[in-house]
Amino acid sequence: MRCAIAHYHELALKGHNRDYFEQSLITNIRTALKDLGIRHVQNLHSRIRIELPTEVDMDIVRNRLVRVCGIANVSLGRVIPLQLGDPDLDALSATAVDELNSKSFHTFRVTAKRADKRLTLTSMDIERVLGAAICDKTGKKVSLKNPDLTVYVELLSKEAFCSAEKVEGPGGMPVGVSGKVACLISGGIDSPVAAYRLIKRGCQASFIHFSGRPLVSRASEDKVRDLVQTLTQFQYHSPLYVVPFGEIQREIVLNAPAPFRVVLYRRMMVRITEELARREQCWALVTGDSLGQVASQTPQNICAIEDAAELPILRPLIGMDKREIIDEARRLGTYETSIEPDQDCCKLFVPPHPSTKTRLDDVLRIERMLDISSLVKRGLDNAELTELSFPSSGR
């Protein structure tokens, strides 16, 4: 019978709440695989057993499981029943050899673990017998230090699991155990990575995008929808709010000195995002700020922008440089979408020399010339909500 075994690390460190975290992880695994006819997901000691139908596409299973936050690694293979407490070594050897038929390798090693230490055979006994059988059947050589391939054997309570494939998962925490957060997403490289980092820590993310519409096209909105759909593979459901921001920017331009526009735009975005966050019952806002990267991310401007918020603002990328962020975006699968050209609201009405050391007193004095509550209401009234889901399509 085909099977997958998922391991987790951080969850095993939990105390009395461990069962809650494990059940959350199992629920997310079931959600990720729900359209594949997979029903049997069992919680074992420090591992989760997923029974796979014979007809299921293993590539799809693999791609889904490596995106389940909380999974440290997952092995795909087969199980055979234990007989009188110990595995049938002939059957186990035949299963191991069969698993290797589609693999290309010259050297290998066998790594065995016993979940139940009461079994008669030790891990070393099993490694020795299976290693000899594989050498005999395939003619390949054993290499304990640098093998091309590793055969993994796990002795569970009632069966033995054999796999020649182990892939890394994202690790972290199951989505949903850390509450909800509202992520500002621009369509650039940074904000999707920032959102992913909070998703990986167990947060359910809602997304807010500020479009330059009606002064620009919907290009940035289409791009952001693609980015959010990619991120939805990790959390299964994503509310996406698009806020037409062009007219609000025009209002700020008419009433504010040019050097302060960027900070004023950001403060207005924070206010609108905070109200949408409350609708979604979020406990924090998330931005893709990286210290000193652009004018709005200098220490003084970060402080001036944060003053507009009542909820905490989380900045998971604050200490990363651009190369690190790009590398993570490539791993995440958002980079190619993020670099597509668009018409972003952040590029509208940007002065040639924005203030990089904005004083809060100056910002507050300028905002007295703006009808802040009316502008926030306009943004909220015009916000458009789309619900994206995975594995089913968005609506």
C-alpha positions in Angstrom: 0.0 0.0 0.0 1.3 3.4 -0.9 1.8 5.8 1.9 3.3 9.2 2.9 4.9 9.9 6.3 5.1 13.5 7.4 7.5 14.6 10.2 7.4 17.8 12.2 10.0 19.3 14.5 8.8 22.4 16.3 5.4 21.0 17.2 7.1 18.2 19.1 8.4 20.8 21.5 4.9 21.9 22.6 3.8 20.9 26.1 0.1 20.5 27.0 -1.0 22.2 23.8 0.8 19.8 21.5 -2.4 17.9 20.6 -4.0 21.2 19.4 -1.1 21.9 17.1 -1.0 18.3 15.8 -4.7 18.3 15.0 -4.4 21.7 13.3 -1.6 20.2 11.1 -3.7 17.1 10.3 -6.7 19.4 9.3 -4.5 21.4 7.0 -3.1 18.2 5.4 -6.6 17.0 4.7 -7.5 20.4 3.2 -4.5 20.3 1.0 -5.3 16.8 -0.3 -9.1 17.0 -0.2 -9.7 16.8 -4.0 -7.4 13.8 -4.4 -9.7 11.2 -2.7 -7.3 11.0 0.4 -9.3 10.3 3.5 -7.0 8.4 6.0 -4.6 10.8 7.8 -3.5 9.3 11.1 -1.5 10.9 14.0 1.3 8.7 15.2 4.1 9.5 17.6 6.0 12.4 16.2 4.9 11.7 12.6 1.7 11.7 10.5 0.7 8.8 8.3 -1.2 9.5 5.1 -2.7 6.6 3.2 -2.6 7.1 -0.5 -5.0 5.6 -3.1 -3.4 3.5 -5.8 -4.5 5.8 -8.6 -3.4 9.1 -7.1 -0.8 11.1 -8.9 2.3 11.0 -6.6 3.7 14.2 -8.1 0.6 16.2 -7.1 0.7 14.7 -3.6 4.4 15.6 -3.2 3.8 19.2 -4.5 0.9 19.7 -2.1 2.6 18.2 1.0 5.8 20.3 0.6 3.6 23.4 1.0 1.9 22.4 4.2 3.3 24.7 6.9 4.4 22.7 9.9 5.8 19.7 8.0 9.5 19.5 8.3 9.9 16.7 5.7 7.8 14.1 4.1 8.7 10.6 2.8 6.7 8.9 0.0 6.8 5.1 -0.1 5.0 1.9 0.9 4.0 0.0 4.0 3.9 -3.7 4.8 2.3 -5.2 7.9 4.4 -6.5 10.8 4.2 -10.1 11.6 4.4 -11.2 15.3 5.9 -7.9 16.2 8.7 -7.8 13.6 8.7 -7.1 9.8 9.0 -9.9 7.3 12.5 -9.0 6.1 12.1 -10.8 2.8 8.9 -8.8 2.0 10.6 -5.6 3.3 13.6 -6.2 1.1 11.5 -6.8 -1.9 9.6 -3.6 -1.2 12.8 -1.6 -0.9 14.2 -3.0 -4.2 10.9 -2.2 -5.9 11.0 1.4 -4.7 14.4 1.7 -6.3 13.4 0.5 -9.7 12.6 4.0 -11.0 15.7 5.6 -9.3 19.0 6.4 -10.9 21.9 5.9 -8.5 25.3 4.2 -8.0 25.7 4.2 -4.2 23.1 4.0 -1.4 22.7 3.6 2.3 19.8 2.3 4.4 18.6 4.3 7.4 16.2 2.6 9.8 14.3 3.9 12.8 12.0 2.1 15.3 9.1 4.0 16.6 8.4 1.1 19.0 11.6 0.1 20.8 10.0 -3.1 22.0 10.6 -4.7 18.6 13.1 -7.6 18.6 15.0 -6.4 15.5 17.2 -3.4 16.0 17.6 -0.6 13.5 21.1 -1.9 12.7 19.8 -5.4 12.0 17.3 -4.1 9.5 19.9 -1.8 7.8 22.3 -4.7 7.4 19.7 -7.1 6.0 18.2 -4.6 3.6 21.6 -3.3 2.5 22.7 -6.8 1.6 19.5 -7.5 -0.3 19.7 -4.3 -2.3 23.4 -5.0 -3.2 22.4 -8.5 -4.3 19.4 -7.4 -6.5 20.8 -4.2 -8.0 24.6 -4.6 -8.0 24.9 -1.2 -6.4 27.4 -0.4 -3.7 26.9 0.9 -0.1 28.2 4.3 0.9 27.5 5.4 4.4 29.0 8.8 4.1 28.1 10.2 0.7 25.4 8.0 -0.9 23.6 9.0 -4.1 20.4 7.7 -2.5 19.1 6.8 0.9 16.5 4.2 1.7 14.4 5.1 4.7 12.8 2.5 6.9 10.5 3.3 9.8 9.1 0.6 12.0 5.7 1.8 13.2 3.4 0.1 15.7 1.7 -2.3 13.3 3.6 -1.9 10.0 6.9 -1.1 8.4 7.3 1.9 6.1 9.9 2.0 3.3 10.8 5.0 1.2 13.5 6.0 -1.3 12.4 9.6 -1.3 12.4 12.3 1.4 11.6 15.9 0.6 11.8 19.0 2.7 8.7 20.8 3.8 8.5 24.5 4.9 8.6 23.7 8.6 7.2 26.3 10.9 3.7 26.2 12.4 0.3 25.0 11.0 -1.6 27.8 9.4 -4.4 29.1 11.7 -2.7 28.5 15.1 -1.4 32.1 15.3 -4.5 34.1 14.4 -5.1 36.4 11.4 -3.0 39.2 10.0 -3.6 41.8 7.3 -0.8 42.0 4.7 -0.3 45.0 2.5 0.7 43.6 -0.9 2.1 45.8 -3.6 2.9 43.5 -6.4 6.6 43.9 -5.9 9.1 41.3 -4.7 9.1 42.0 -1.0 5.5 42.0 0.3 4.7 38.4 -0.9 7.8 37.1 0.9 6.8 39.0 4.1 3.3 37.5 3.9 4.7 34.0 3.5 6.9 34.4 6.5 3.9 35.1 8.7 1.9 32.3 7.1 4.8 30.0 7.9 4.5 31.0 11.6 0.9 29.9 11.7 -0.9 33.1 10.7 -3.9 33.2 8.3 -3.2 36.2 6.0 -5.8 38.6 4.5 -4.4 40.7 1.7 -4.9 44.4 0.9 -3.7 45.9 -2.4 -3.8 49.7 -3.1 -4.4 50.2 -6.9 -3.7 53.5 -8.7 -7.1 53.1 -10.4 -8.8 55.1 -11.9 -5.6 56.9 -12.9 -3.9 53.7 -14.1 -5.0 50.3 -15.5 -5.7 47.1 -13.6 -2.3 45.6 -14.5 -1.1 45.7 -10.9 -4.4 44.1 -9.6 -4.1 41.2 -12.0 -0.5 40.6 -10.9 -1.4 40.8 -7.2 -4.2 38.3 -7.8 -1.6 35.8 -9.2 0.7 36.4 -6.3 -2.0 35.9 -3.8 -3.1 32.7 -5.6 0.5 31.4 -5.2 0.4 32.2 -1.5 -3.0 30.6 -1.1 -1.3 27.2 -1.8 0.1 27.5 1.7 -3.0 28.7 3.5 -5.9 27.4 1.3 -8.2 30.5 1.6 -7.2 34.2 1.1 -9.4 37.3 1.2 -8.0 39.9 -1.2 -9.2 43.5 -0.9 -8.3 45.9 -3.8 -8.6 49.6 -2.8 -8.7 52.1 -5.7 -6.3 54.7 -4.3 -5.6 57.1 -7.3 -8.2 59.7 -6.3 -7.1 59.7 -2.7 -3.5 60.2 -3.8 -4.7 63.2 -6.0 -6.3 64.7 -2.9 -3.1 64.4 -0.9 -1.1 65.9 -3.8 -3.4 69.0 -3.9 -3.0 69.7 -0.2 0.5 68.5 0.8 4.1 69.6 0.0 5.8 67.2 -2.4 8.5 65.9 -0.1 6.0 64.5 2.4 3.7 62.8 0.0 5.2 59.3 0.3 4.8 59.3 4.1 1.3 60.7 3.8 0.3 57.9 1.3 1.6 55.3 3.6 -0.2 56.6 6.6 -3.4 56.7 4.7 -2.8 53.1 3.5 -2.2 52.0 7.1 -5.5 53.6 8.3 -7.5 51.9 5.6 -5.8 48.6 6.0 -6.4 48.7 9.8 -10.2 49.1 9.3 -10.2 46.2 6.8 -8.1 44.2 9.3 -10.7 44.7 12.0 -13.4 43.4 9.5 -11.3 40.2 9.1 -10.6 40.0 12.9 -6.8 40.4 12.4 -4.5 41.2 15.3 -1.7 42.9 13.3 -0.7 44.4 10.0 2.2 43.1 7.9 4.4 45.0 5.5 7.4 44.2 3.3 9.6 46.9 4.8 13.4 46.4 4.7 15.3 49.0 6.7 16.7 51.7 4.5 15.7 50.1 1.2 13.6 53.1 -0.1 12.5 56.5 1.2 9.5 55.2 3.1 11.7 52.7 5.0 14.2 55.0 6.7 14.1 54.9 10.5 12.5 58.3 10.8 9.8 57.6 8.1 9.0 54.2 9.5 8.3 55.9 12.9 6.2 58.5 11.2 4.1 56.0 9.3 3.7 53.6 12.3 2.2 56.5 14.3 -0.9 56.2 12.2 -1.6 52.6 13.3 -3.3 51.3 16.5 -2.7 47.6 15.7 0.9 46.3 15.7 2.8 46.5 12.4 5.0 43.5 11.8 8.0 43.7 9.4 9.5 40.2 8.9 12.0 41.5 6.3 13.3 44.5 8.3 16.9 43.1 8.6 17.2 41.4 5.2 19.0 42.8 2.2 17.5 42.7 -1.3 19.5 39.6 -2.4 18.2 37.6 0.5 14.6 38.6 -0.3 15.0 37.8 -4.0 16.4 34.4 -3.2 13.5 33.6 -1.0 11.0 34.9 -3.6 12.5 32.5 -6.1 12.1 29.6 -3.7 8.6 30.6 -3.0 7.7 30.9 -6.7 6.6 34.6 -6.7 9.7 36.2 -8.1 8.9 35.9 -11.8 5.4 37.3 -11.3 6.7 40.1 -9.1 9.1 41.4 -11.7 6.5 41.7 -14.4 6.0 45.4 -15.4 2.8 47.1 -14.1 1.4 50.5 -13.1 1.7 50.6 -9.3 0.1 53.3 -7.2 3.4 53.7 -5.3 4.8 55.2 -8.5 2.1 57.9 -8.9 2.9 61.4 -7.9 6.2 60.5 -6.3 8.4 63.6 -5.9 12.0 63.5 -7.2 13.3 64.2 -3.7 11.1 62.7 -1.0 11.7 63.4 2.6 13.8 60.7 4.3 13.9 62.2 7.7 10.2 63.2 8.2 9.3 64.7 11.6 6.0 63.6 13.0 5.1 67.2 13.9 5.3 68.2 10.3 3.1 65.3 9.1 0.4 66.0 11.7 0.4 69.7 10.8 -0.1 68.8 7.1 -2.8 66.2 7.8 -4.9 68.9 9.5 -5.4 70.3 6.0 -6.9 66.9 4.9 -10.3 65.3 5.7 -8.7 62.1 6.9 -11.9 60.4 8.0 -13.6 61.2 4.6 -10.6 59.8 2.7 -10.5 56.6 4.8 -14.3 56.1 4.3 -13.8 56.6 0.5 -11.2 53.9 0.5 -13.3 51.5 2.5 -16.5 52.1 0.5 -14.7 51.4 -2.8 -12.7 48.4 -1.6 -13.4 45.3 -3.7 -13.2 41.8 -2.1 -12.2 38.7 -3.9 -12.0 35.3 -2.1 -9.3 33.0 -3.4 -9.1 29.3 -2.5 -6.9 26.2 -3.0 -7.1 23.6 -4.3 -10.5 24.7 -5.8 -10.4 27.8 -8.0 -11.1 31.3 -6.8 -14.4 33.0 -7.3 
